[in-house]
Amino acid sequence: MLVAGFPADAFGTNCYVVATAPGEQCVVVDPGIGVLDQLDALLAEHRLHPAAVLLTHGHLDHTFSVAPVCGARGITAYVHSGDREMLADPAKGLSADLTSLFGGRFSYTEPADVATLTDGATLTLAGLEIAVDHAPGHTGGSVLFRLPAAGSGWEADELCLSGDVLFAGSIGRTDLPGGSMPAMLASLRDKILPLADDTVVLPGHGPSTTIGRERASNPYLIEVAQVGGGRPAAPTRGL
């Protein structure tokens, strides 16, 4: 399996491509702001042909380039129904300050073909079997994408593309519209902690990590796993 990615210049959002091998179809995950040239170069380097775009959630820094990526190839964008409206109106997921920052600076287009993701679904795309876990908290429609790690180069059974649910050492912020700290903590408890320690986490921002590493050191996972204790400082990473 081939997994490659790069951070966007804006907000450092990680854009990934996943394929069974070079020269095959692939899925593109979270094409953010200003990524088209880097994405085209990565696709050309590995001779990949996008079959779909997967979105971990609806925030603009993860979705901005979805329409041109899909439109140029006639492919479908996949997003959870809880964040579907943000593809039509990105401001629904932004604070007043961020709306003011972005207002008038970018021209955004909704993708022509959008399919909705559901909790527990398995997607069969580009020869890959991808499990979908609804994990709200950062947004109402945040999801995890999980797939077998065999052949990926990591010594693990599974990869987890975690979007802005889980980062190395932190989690996504919960103070934007649709965010909820109680929902986030429930997602960490019910969707993250049950994963195997060797699961490789490919987050929406920052470096890769493993569930075992985060279980031992991430203050939010420690809070969820233990009864009592003080709450760690509010997360700030993500849009």
Disulfide bonds with the S-S distance in Angstrom:
none
